[in-house]
Amino acid sequence: MTKRDWTGLLIVLAALGALLAYRAAYVEPRAWGALCGGAAAPLACQPRAALLWLQHWQVWGGGALGLGIWALLGAPFVVRVAAVALGAMAVANYNVTWGVLGLTLGAWAWIGAAGRRAPAG
């Protein structure tokens, strides 16, 4: 693996870790559901609501699938990394079917590009 591949992998892990930490802190505790349902909802309820709206409408998985298809069609490295990251994040947000497809297509394109870049011998 090249330095660029390691950097991409670290970006994927950082994005997934940040999302999982946010979910653990603000989405999964039942107390936040009650706080966000009140009249004077804290500021943390807006990104929480956006995350849940994106989850409900399958935008996490749909975005990952779109990026994965783009990656497979020859997109730049950053799109391949984004497809893998968003696919993993989609799985964490219960958009599993499209998320896994996007992650797989992005990873396939990423690995395929690394294979084409490797010296023969």
Helices and strands as residue ranges (DSSP letters): H 3-22, I 23-27, H 30-37, H 45-56, H 59-72, H 77-92, H 96-117
